[in-house]
Amino acid sequence: MNVLDDLIKLVRERKEKPIEGSYTNRLLNDKSLSKAKVLEEINELIESVEKDTNKIHESADVLYHLIVYLEANGIKIEDVLDELKKRRK
């Protein structure tokens, strides 16, 4: 899971220290765009599963955009993971 940890770290770094021209910063600062991208990427994933094409690529896009969306809206992935742990009991 180091890749996910690295991605989360990158998103948080961009949030704290924006880089001009960064796509991640654009998503962090424009919640409407971030929401639209999550919805778009989920639809693309569903389509790719149904057509059995590009499933891994589209899954990666969903994870990236979801992590950015959560962070942009003050939702920590750690809290989401804690909630999932609670549900296992």
Biopython code that builds the backbone (N, CA, C, O; Angstrom):
import numpy as np
from Bio.PDB.StructureBuilder import StructureBuilder

atoms = [
    (1, "MET", "N", (0.813, -1.203, 0.000)),
    (1, "MET", "CA", (0.000, 0.000, 0.000)),
    (1, "MET", "C", (0.856, 1.266, 0.000)),
    (1, "MET", "O", (0.325, 2.361, 0.182)),
    (2, "ASN", "N", (2.147, 1.140, -0.197)),
    (2, "ASN", "CA", (3.005, 2.314, -0.220)),
    (2, "ASN", "C", (2.597, 3.308, -1.299)),
    (2, "ASN", "O", (2.731, 4.517, -1.110)),
    (3, "VAL", "N", (2.106, 2.815, -2.416)),
    (3, "VAL", "CA", (1.692, 3.706, -3.499)),
    (3, "VAL", "C", (0.526, 4.574, -3.041)),
    (3, "VAL", "O", (0.498, 5.772, -3.323)),
    (4, "LEU", "N", (-0.432, 3.984, -2.339)),
    (4, "LEU", "CA", (-1.549, 4.775, -1.818)),
    (4, "LEU", "C", (-1.071, 5.778, -0.777)),
    (4, "LEU", "O", (-1.505, 6.930, -0.770)),
    (5, "ASP", "N", (-0.183, 5.340, 0.094)),
    (5, "ASP", "CA", (0.376, 6.262, 1.090)),
    (5, "ASP", "C", (1.078, 7.423, 0.400)),
    (5, "ASP", "O", (0.922, 8.575, 0.805)),
    (6, "ASP", "N", (1.847, 7.125, -0.639)),
    (6, "ASP", "CA", (2.547, 8.173, -1.384)),
    (6, "ASP", "C", (1.561, 9.124, -2.053)),
    (6, "ASP", "O", (1.775, 10.336, -2.066)),
    (7, "LEU", "N", (0.494, 8.581, -2.602)),
    (7, "LEU", "CA", (-0.516, 9.412, -3.254)),
    (7, "LEU", "C", (-1.191, 10.337, -2.249)),
    (7, "LEU", "O", (-1.373, 11.525, -2.514)),
    (8, "ILE", "N", (-1.557, 9.793, -1.107)),
    (8, "ILE", "CA", (-2.191, 10.605, -0.059)),
    (8, "ILE", "C", (-1.240, 11.707, 0.393)),
    (8, "ILE", "O", (-1.646, 12.855, 0.576)),
    (9, "LYS", "N", (0.010, 11.352, 0.569)),
    (9, "LYS", "CA", (1.026, 12.328, 0.980)),
    (9, "LYS", "C", (1.161, 13.434, -0.070)),
    (9, "LYS", "O", (1.229, 14.614, 0.272)),
    (10, "LEU", "N", (1.200, 13.049, -1.343)),
    (10, "LEU", "CA", (1.311, 14.029, -2.422)),
    (10, "LEU", "C", (0.127, 14.991, -2.420)),
    (10, "LEU", "O", (0.309, 16.204, -2.528)),
    (11, "VAL", "N", (-1.076, 14.457, -2.299)),
    (11, "VAL", "CA", (-2.277, 15.296, -2.303)),
    (11, "VAL", "C", (-2.232, 16.278, -1.134)),
    (11, "VAL", "O", (-2.556, 17.454, -1.297)),
    (12, "ARG", "N", (-1.836, 15.804, 0.032)),
    (12, "ARG", "CA", (-1.749, 16.676, 1.197)),
    (12, "ARG", "C", (-0.650, 17.723, 1.044)),
    (12, "ARG", "O", (-0.804, 18.858, 1.495)),
    (13, "GLU", "N", (0.443, 17.348, 0.419)),
    (13, "GLU", "CA", (1.510, 18.320, 0.156)),
    (13, "GLU", "C", (1.030, 19.403, -0.800)),
    (13, "GLU", "O", (1.321, 20.582, -0.600)),
    (14, "ARG", "N", (0.300, 19.011, -1.831)),
    (14, "ARG", "CA", (-0.232, 19.996, -2.780)),
    (14, "ARG", "C", (-1.233, 20.929, -2.083)),
    (14, "ARG", "O", (-1.313, 22.117, -2.397)),
    (15, "LYS", "N", (-1.976, 20.380, -1.153)),
    (15, "LYS", "CA", (-2.952, 21.186, -0.426)),
    (15, "LYS", "C", (-2.232, 22.220, 0.446)),
    (15, "LYS", "O", (-2.651, 23.375, 0.518)),
    (16, "GLU", "N", (-1.166, 21.809, 1.095)),
    (16, "GLU", "CA", (-0.415, 22.703, 1.973)),
    (16, "GLU", "C", (0.485, 23.662, 1.204)),
    (16, "GLU", "O", (0.616, 24.831, 1.566)),
    (17, "LYS", "N", (1.101, 23.156, 0.141)),
    (17, "LYS", "CA", (2.040, 23.959, -0.656)),
    (17, "LYS", "C", (1.675, 23.820, -2.131)),
    (17, "LYS", "O", (2.272, 23.019, -2.849)),
    (18, "PRO", "N", (0.701, 24.597, -2.578)),
    (18, "PRO", "CA", (0.241, 24.487, -3.969)),
    (18, "PRO", "C", (1.365, 24.736, -4.970)),
    (18, "PRO", "O", (2.276, 25.529, -4.735)),
    (19, "ILE", "N", (1.269, 24.042, -6.075)),
    (19, "ILE", "CA", (2.201, 24.216, -7.184)),
    (19, "ILE", "C", (1.395, 24.722, -8.377)),
    (19, "ILE", "O", (0.417, 24.100, -8.791)),
    (20, "GLU", "N", (1.820, 25.855, -8.919)),
    (20, "GLU", "CA", (1.113, 26.449, -10.038)),
    (20, "GLU", "C", (1.052, 25.473, -11.207)),
    (20, "GLU", "O", (2.057, 24.862, -11.571)),
    (21, "GLY", "N", (-0.122, 25.335, -11.785)),
    (21, "GLY", "CA", (-0.309, 24.455, -12.922)),
    (21, "GLY", "C", (-0.570, 23.005, -12.557)),
    (21, "GLY", "O", (-0.749, 22.169, -13.442)),
    (22, "SER", "N", (-0.594, 22.691, -11.260)),
    (22, "SER", "CA", (-0.810, 21.319, -10.812)),
    (22, "SER", "C", (-2.277, 20.926, -10.984)),
    (22, "SER", "O", (-3.181, 21.623, -10.521)),
    (23, "TYR", "N", (-2.493, 19.800, -11.656)),
    (23, "TYR", "CA", (-3.854, 19.287, -11.827)),
    (23, "TYR", "C", (-4.466, 18.957, -10.470)),
    (23, "TYR", "O", (-5.647, 19.213, -10.237)),
    (24, "THR", "N", (-3.663, 18.391, -9.582)),
    (24, "THR", "CA", (-4.151, 18.065, -8.241)),
    (24, "THR", "C", (-4.617, 19.331, -7.533)),
    (24, "THR", "O", (-5.659, 19.322, -6.878)),
    (25, "ASN", "N", (-3.864, 20.412, -7.654)),
    (25, "ASN", "CA", (-4.280, 21.664, -7.029)),
    (25, "ASN", "C", (-5.559, 22.211, -7.643)),
    (25, "ASN", "O", (-6.403, 22.773, -6.944)),
    (26, "ARG", "N", (-5.697, 22.045, -8.951)),
    (26, "ARG", "CA", (-6.939, 22.479, -9.597)),
    (26, "ARG", "C", (-8.138, 21.751, -8.995)),
    (26, "ARG", "O", (-9.169, 22.358, -8.706)),
    (27, "LEU", "N", (-7.984, 20.442, -8.811)),
    (27, "LEU", "CA", (-9.066, 19.650, -8.224)),
    (27, "LEU", "C", (-9.311, 20.029, -6.767)),
    (27, "LEU", "O", (-10.460, 20.112, -6.335)),
    (28, "LEU", "N", (-8.253, 20.257, -6.016)),
    (28, "LEU", "CA", (-8.400, 20.624, -4.606)),
    (28, "LEU", "C", (-9.112, 21.964, -4.441)),
    (28, "LEU", "O", (-9.862, 22.162, -3.486)),
    (29, "ASN", "N", (-8.873, 22.875, -5.371)),
    (29, "ASN", "CA", (-9.428, 24.225, -5.253)),
    (29, "ASN", "C", (-10.788, 24.395, -5.910)),
    (29, "ASN", "O", (-11.495, 25.363, -5.629)),
    (30, "ASP", "N", (-11.154, 23.482, -6.766)),
    (30, "ASP", "CA", (-12.431, 23.576, -7.479)),
    (30, "ASP", "C", (-13.257, 22.333, -7.151)),
    (30, "ASP", "O", (-13.167, 21.306, -7.824)),
    (31, "LYS", "N", (-14.065, 22.459, -6.094)),
    (31, "LYS", "CA", (-14.827, 21.293, -5.620)),
    (31, "LYS", "C", (-15.833, 20.800, -6.647)),
    (31, "LYS", "O", (-16.123, 19.605, -6.705)),
    (32, "SER", "N", (-16.366, 21.699, -7.451)),
    (32, "SER", "CA", (-17.296, 21.270, -8.508)),
    (32, "SER", "C", (-16.584, 20.417, -9.544)),
    (32, "SER", "O", (-17.110, 19.396, -9.986)),
    (33, "LEU", "N", (-15.388, 20.840, -9.929)),
    (33, "LEU", "CA", (-14.602, 20.051, -10.873)),
    (33, "LEU", "C", (-14.238, 18.705, -10.270)),
    (33, "LEU", "O", (-14.338, 17.675, -10.935)),
    (34, "SER", "N", (-13.817, 18.712, -9.014)),
    (34, "SER", "CA", (-13.433, 17.474, -8.342)),
    (34, "SER", "C", (-14.612, 16.505, -8.287)),
    (34, "SER", "O", (-14.454, 15.315, -8.559)),
    (35, "LYS", "N", (-15.769, 17.002, -7.943)),
    (35, "LYS", "CA", (-16.980, 16.164, -7.894)),
    (35, "LYS", "C", (-17.299, 15.608, -9.280)),
    (35, "LYS", "O", (-17.599, 14.423, -9.428)),
    (36, "ALA", "N", (-17.234, 16.462, -10.283)),
    (36, "ALA", "CA", (-17.535, 16.035, -11.648)),
    (36, "ALA", "C", (-16.562, 14.955, -12.105)),
    (36, "ALA", "O", (-16.959, 14.003, -12.777)),
    (37, "LYS", "N", (-15.286, 15.099, -11.741)),
    (37, "LYS", "CA", (-14.294, 14.108, -12.148)),
    (37, "LYS", "C", (-14.521, 12.766, -11.453)),
    (37, "LYS", "O", (-14.350, 11.717, -12.074)),
    (38, "VAL", "N", (-14.900, 12.784, -10.182)),
    (38, "VAL", "CA", (-15.197, 11.523, -9.491)),
    (38, "VAL", "C", (-16.345, 10.819, -10.195)),
    (38, "VAL", "O", (-16.264, 9.624, -10.480)),
    (39, "LEU", "N", (-17.401, 11.546, -10.472)),
    (39, "LEU", "CA", (-18.558, 10.955, -11.154)),
    (39, "LEU", "C", (-18.179, 10.441, -12.546)),
    (39, "LEU", "O", (-18.573, 9.342, -12.937)),
    (40, "GLU", "N", (-17.421, 11.236, -13.279)),
    (40, "GLU", "CA", (-16.986, 10.828, -14.620)),
    (40, "GLU", "C", (-16.141, 9.559, -14.572)),
    (40, "GLU", "O", (-16.347, 8.631, -15.354)),
    (41, "GLU", "N", (-15.196, 9.534, -13.648)),
    (41, "GLU", "CA", (-14.294, 8.384, -13.571)),
    (41, "GLU", "C", (-15.018, 7.119, -13.113)),
    (41, "GLU", "O", (-14.700, 6.024, -13.576)),
    (42, "ILE", "N", (-15.980, 7.257, -12.216)),
    (42, "ILE", "CA", (-16.762, 6.090, -11.796)),
    (42, "ILE", "C", (-17.560, 5.542, -12.978)),
    (42, "ILE", "O", (-17.633, 4.329, -13.179)),
    (43, "ASN", "N", (-18.149, 6.432, -13.745)),
    (43, "ASN", "CA", (-18.893, 5.986, -14.935)),
    (43, "ASN", "C", (-17.973, 5.317, -15.941)),
    (43, "ASN", "O", (-18.348, 4.323, -16.563)),
    (44, "GLU", "N", (-16.770, 5.857, -16.105)),
    (44, "GLU", "CA", (-15.811, 5.235, -17.024)),
    (44, "GLU", "C", (-15.383, 3.857, -16.519)),
    (44, "GLU", "O", (-15.195, 2.935, -17.313)),
    (45, "LEU", "N", (-15.230, 3.717, -15.213)),
    (45, "LEU", "CA", (-14.884, 2.412, -14.652)),
    (45, "LEU", "C", (-15.998, 1.401, -14.899)),
    (45, "LEU", "O", (-15.739, 0.275, -15.324)),
    (46, "ILE", "N", (-17.221, 1.803, -14.634)),
    (46, "ILE", "CA", (-18.355, 0.909, -14.854)),
    (46, "ILE", "C", (-18.403, 0.469, -16.319)),
    (46, "ILE", "O", (-18.605, -0.708, -16.615)),
    (47, "GLU", "N", (-18.215, 1.419, -17.222)),
    (47, "GLU", "CA", (-18.224, 1.092, -18.642)),
    (47, "GLU", "C", (-17.080, 0.145, -19.002)),
    (47, "GLU", "O", (-17.265, -0.790, -19.781)),
    (48, "SER", "N", (-15.906, 0.386, -18.437)),
    (48, "SER", "CA", (-14.758, -0.467, -18.752)),
    (48, "SER", "C", (-14.955, -1.884, -18.216)),
    (48, "SER", "O", (-14.513, -2.848, -18.840)),
    (49, "VAL", "N", (-15.604, -2.014, -17.082)),
    (49, "VAL", "CA", (-15.888, -3.350, -16.538)),
    (49, "VAL", "C", (-16.883, -4.065, -17.450)),
    (49, "VAL", "O", (-16.718, -5.243, -17.767)),
    (50, "GLU", "N", (-17.902, -3.346, -17.857)),
    (50, "GLU", "CA", (-18.908, -3.953, -18.731)),
    (50, "GLU", "C", (-18.323, -4.374, -20.080)),
    (50, "GLU", "O", (-18.737, -5.383, -20.650)),
    (51, "LYS", "N", (-17.366, -3.603, -20.587)),
    (51, "LYS", "CA", (-16.748, -3.911, -21.874)),
    (51, "LYS", "C", (-15.472, -4.741, -21.726)),
    (51, "LYS", "O", (-14.881, -5.171, -22.717)),
    (52, "ASP", "N", (-15.057, -4.957, -20.483)),
    (52, "ASP", "CA", (-13.837, -5.704, -20.177)),
    (52, "ASP", "C", (-12.602, -5.087, -20.850)),
    (52, "ASP", "O", (-11.801, -5.779, -21.480)),
    (53, "THR", "N", (-12.477, -3.766, -20.694)),
    (53, "THR", "CA", (-11.325, -3.036, -21.229)),
    (53, "THR", "C", (-10.870, -1.982, -20.232)),
    (53, "THR", "O", (-11.697, -1.379, -19.547)),
    (54, "ASN", "N", (-9.585, -1.757, -20.145)),
    (54, "ASN", "CA", (-9.006, -0.661, -19.341)),
    (54, "ASN", "C", (-9.467, -0.616, -17.884)),
    (54, "ASN", "O", (-9.482, 0.457, -17.282)),
    (55, "LYS", "N", (-9.837, -1.746, -17.314)),
    (55, "LYS", "CA", (-10.377, -1.763, -15.945)),
    (55, "LYS", "C", (-9.362, -1.263, -14.918)),
    (55, "LYS", "O", (-9.724, -0.530, -13.998)),
    (56, "ILE", "N", (-8.117, -1.645, -15.066)),
    (56, "ILE", "CA", (-7.089, -1.244, -14.104)),
    (56, "ILE", "C", (-6.833, 0.252, -14.209)),
    (56, "ILE", "O", (-6.767, 0.947, -13.195)),
    (57, "HIS", "N", (-6.690, 0.742, -15.422)),
    (57, "HIS", "CA", (-6.468, 2.173, -15.657)),
    (57, "HIS", "C", (-7.602, 3.005, -15.058)),
    (57, "HIS", "O", (-7.364, 3.981, -14.346)),
    (58, "GLU", "N", (-8.823, 2.607, -15.355)),
    (58, "GLU", "CA", (-9.986, 3.353, -14.862)),
    (58, "GLU", "C", (-10.116, 3.243, -13.345)),
    (58, "GLU", "O", (-10.531, 4.199, -12.690)),
    (59, "SER", "N", (-9.767, 2.096, -12.786)),
    (59, "SER", "CA", (-9.792, 1.933, -11.326)),
    (59, "SER", "C", (-8.797, 2.884, -10.666)),
    (59, "SER", "O", (-9.096, 3.492, -9.638)),
    (60, "ALA", "N", (-7.619, 3.006, -11.261)),
    (60, "ALA", "CA", (-6.613, 3.926, -10.732)),
    (60, "ALA", "C", (-7.116, 5.366, -10.794)),
    (60, "ALA", "O", (-6.911, 6.138, -9.857)),
    (61, "ASP", "N", (-7.769, 5.724, -11.886)),
    (61, "ASP", "CA", (-8.333, 7.077, -12.006)),
    (61, "ASP", "C", (-9.362, 7.341, -10.913)),
    (61, "ASP", "O", (-9.385, 8.420, -10.321)),
    (62, "VAL", "N", (-10.216, 6.349, -10.647)),
    (62, "VAL", "CA", (-11.233, 6.502, -9.600)),
    (62, "VAL", "C", (-10.576, 6.722, -8.243)),
    (62, "VAL", "O", (-10.957, 7.632, -7.507)),
    (63, "LEU", "N", (-9.592, 5.895, -7.912)),
    (63, "LEU", "CA", (-8.923, 6.037, -6.615)),
    (63, "LEU", "C", (-8.263, 7.398, -6.467)),
    (63, "LEU", "O", (-8.409, 8.052, -5.434)),
    (64, "TYR", "N", (-7.540, 7.828, -7.488)),
    (64, "TYR", "CA", (-6.888, 9.138, -7.442)),
    (64, "TYR", "C", (-7.906, 10.255, -7.222)),
    (64, "TYR", "O", (-7.756, 11.063, -6.305)),
    (65, "HIS", "N", (-8.932, 10.299, -8.056)),
    (65, "HIS", "CA", (-9.910, 11.377, -7.959)),
    (65, "HIS", "C", (-10.708, 11.324, -6.660)),
    (65, "HIS", "O", (-11.064, 12.365, -6.109)),
    (66, "LEU", "N", (-10.989, 10.127, -6.169)),
    (66, "LEU", "CA", (-11.697, 10.004, -4.903)),
    (66, "LEU", "C", (-10.844, 10.514, -3.744)),
    (66, "LEU", "O", (-11.344, 11.225, -2.872)),
    (67, "ILE", "N", (-9.574, 10.158, -3.732)),
    (67, "ILE", "CA", (-8.684, 10.624, -2.664)),
    (67, "ILE", "C", (-8.588, 12.150, -2.681)),
    (67, "ILE", "O", (-8.639, 12.785, -1.628)),
    (68, "VAL", "N", (-8.451, 12.734, -3.859)),
    (68, "VAL", "CA", (-8.394, 14.198, -3.956)),
    (68, "VAL", "C", (-9.710, 14.814, -3.493)),
    (68, "VAL", "O", (-9.709, 15.802, -2.758)),
    (69, "TYR", "N", (-10.819, 14.243, -3.916)),
    (69, "TYR", "CA", (-12.137, 14.760, -3.522)),
    (69, "TYR", "C", (-12.321, 14.707, -2.007)),
    (69, "TYR", "O", (-12.783, 15.673, -1.399)),
    (70, "LEU", "N", (-11.960, 13.587, -1.406)),
    (70, "LEU", "CA", (-12.076, 13.459, 0.049)),
    (70, "LEU", "C", (-11.230, 14.514, 0.748)),
    (70, "LEU", "O", (-11.702, 15.201, 1.653)),
    (71, "GLU", "N", (-9.992, 14.635, 0.327)),
    (71, "GLU", "CA", (-9.079, 15.599, 0.952)),
    (71, "GLU", "C", (-9.576, 17.033, 0.764)),
    (71, "GLU", "O", (-9.493, 17.842, 1.687)),
    (72, "ALA", "N", (-10.086, 17.347, -0.410)),
    (72, "ALA", "CA", (-10.606, 18.689, -0.689)),
    (72, "ALA", "C", (-11.778, 19.036, 0.226)),
    (72, "ALA", "O", (-12.028, 20.205, 0.519)),
    (73, "ASN", "N", (-12.486, 18.010, 0.667)),
    (73, "ASN", "CA", (-13.670, 18.221, 1.497)),
    (73, "ASN", "C", (-13.435, 17.889, 2.965)),
    (73, "ASN", "O", (-14.383, 17.691, 3.725)),
    (74, "GLY", "N", (-12.169, 17.830, 3.358)),
    (74, "GLY", "CA", (-11.830, 17.650, 4.767)),
    (74, "GLY", "C", (-12.112, 16.265, 5.318)),
    (74, "GLY", "O", (-12.275, 16.098, 6.527)),
    (75, "ILE", "N", (-12.169, 15.276, 4.448)),
    (75, "ILE", "CA", (-12.404, 13.897, 4.881)),
    (75, "ILE", "C", (-11.078, 13.161, 4.807)),
    (75, "ILE", "O", (-10.510, 13.008, 3.726)),
    (76, "LYS", "N", (-10.592, 12.714, 5.930)),
    (76, "LYS", "CA", (-9.314, 12.011, 5.988)),
    (76, "LYS", "C", (-9.519, 10.538, 5.661)),
    (76, "LYS", "O", (-10.426, 9.891, 6.184)),
    (77, "ILE", "N", (-8.672, 10.025, 4.798)),
    (77, "ILE", "CA", (-8.760, 8.615, 4.416)),
    (77, "ILE", "C", (-8.608, 7.713, 5.637)),
    (77, "ILE", "O", (-9.186, 6.627, 5.692)),
    (78, "GLU", "N", (-7.832, 8.168, 6.610)),
    (78, "GLU", "CA", (-7.660, 7.386, 7.842)),
    (78, "GLU", "C", (-8.997, 7.196, 8.564)),
    (78, "GLU", "O", (-9.261, 6.136, 9.132)),
    (79, "ASP", "N", (-9.834, 8.233, 8.532)),
    (79, "ASP", "CA", (-11.152, 8.129, 9.160)),
    (79, "ASP", "C", (-12.041, 7.144, 8.396)),
    (79, "ASP", "O", (-12.823, 6.406, 8.995)),
    (80, "VAL", "N", (-11.912, 7.142, 7.084)),
    (80, "VAL", "CA", (-12.677, 6.198, 6.264)),
    (80, "VAL", "C", (-12.224, 4.771, 6.570)),
    (80, "VAL", "O", (-13.046, 3.866, 6.711)),
    (81, "LEU", "N", (-10.912, 4.581, 6.671)),
    (81, "LEU", "CA", (-10.383, 3.256, 6.986)),
    (81, "LEU", "C", (-10.813, 2.801, 8.381)),
    (81, "LEU", "O", (-11.124, 1.628, 8.587)),
    (82, "ASP", "N", (-10.829, 3.731, 9.336)),
    (82, "ASP", "CA", (-11.310, 3.396, 10.682)),
    (82, "ASP", "C", (-12.765, 2.954, 10.652)),
    (82, "ASP", "O", (-13.150, 2.016, 11.349)),
    (83, "GLU", "N", (-13.564, 3.627, 9.850)),
    (83, "GLU", "CA", (-14.974, 3.248, 9.708)),
    (83, "GLU", "C", (-15.102, 1.842, 9.121)),
    (83, "GLU", "O", (-15.942, 1.054, 9.557)),
    (84, "LEU", "N", (-14.280, 1.540, 8.150)),
    (84, "LEU", "CA", (-14.312, 0.191, 7.568)),
    (84, "LEU", "C", (-13.892, -0.863, 8.588)),
    (84, "LEU", "O", (-14.454, -1.957, 8.625)),
    (85, "LYS", "N", (-12.910, -0.533, 9.410)),
    (85, "LYS", "CA", (-12.484, -1.465, 10.467)),
    (85, "LYS", "C", (-13.633, -1.743, 11.441)),
    (85, "LYS", "O", (-13.843, -2.885, 11.850)),
    (86, "LYS", "N", (-14.375, -0.695, 11.811)),
    (86, "LYS", "CA", (-15.514, -0.849, 12.715)),
    (86, "LYS", "C", (-16.559, -1.792, 12.148)),
    (86, "LYS", "O", (-17.190, -2.548, 12.886)),
    (87, "ARG", "N", (-16.736, -1.746, 10.859)),
    (87, "ARG", "CA", (-17.756, -2.555, 10.196)),
    (87, "ARG", "C", (-17.401, -4.028, 10.147)),
    (87, "ARG", "O", (-18.269, -4.872, 9.927)),
    (88, "ARG", "N", (-16.133, -4.341, 10.350)),
    (88, "ARG", "CA", (-15.715, -5.753, 10.346)),
    (88, "ARG", "C", (-16.114, -6.463, 11.611)),
    (88, "ARG", "O", (-16.154, -7.694, 11.633)),
    (89, "LYS", "N", (-16.408, -5.742, 12.656)),
    (89, "LYS", "CA", (-16.691, -6.355, 13.951)),
    (89, "LYS", "C", (-18.062, -6.921, 14.038)),
    (89, "LYS", "O", (-18.439, -7.469, 15.073)),
]
sb = StructureBuilder()
sb.init_structure("model")
sb.init_model(0)
sb.init_chain("A")
sb.init_seg("    ")
for serial, (resi, resn, name, xyz) in enumerate(atoms, 1):
    if name == "N":
        sb.init_residue(resn, " ", resi, " ")
    sb.init_atom(name, np.array(xyz, "f"), 0.0, 1.0, " ", f" {name:<3s}", serial, name[0])
structure = sb.get_structure()
